[in-house]
Structure formats: C-alpha cells, structure tokens
C-alpha cells in the first residue's frame, strides 16, 4: 500500500477531522482514508444534458430569456391501421 504525507495542514483542520473520526468511532488515519477513497472514486464531472448546460450558460439567471416560437403546422397523427 502507498503512503502520503500532507504538509502545512492547519491545526484546526486536523482537529476537525479528529473530532469527526472520533464521532464515527474510527481513527483519524482510517477516517482520512475513507475521505480520500470517496474523493478518488467520485465522478470527475457530472453528466449534464445539452439543455442543462444551455440553461446554466444562457438561462434567465444570466440575462437571456427567450420565448419559444409557436409551431407553424401541426402534423396529422400517424395511422398504423392496414
């Protein structure tokens, strides 16, 4: 197994992690392993649809509020009867 050393970690951060580890009933080292394991297996980027991305970039919250144009023609329903 690999080992890492984390330098310049603020004392308050270490103390907060130690408290959370104690609440979970595990060691600080085991708690840190859980956090790192979860972070390393999380997806890098959430999957978004084109519509979601467009809304994030161009939606009403960003000054763009477009109305959908009405459909010009309505197609008749498809008849599958022989």
Buried (B, 14 or more C-beta within 10 A) or exposed (E): EEEEEEEEEEEEEEEEBBEEBEEEEBEBEEBBEEEEEEEEEEEEEEEEEEEEEEBEEEEEEEEEEEEEEEEEEEEEEEEEEE
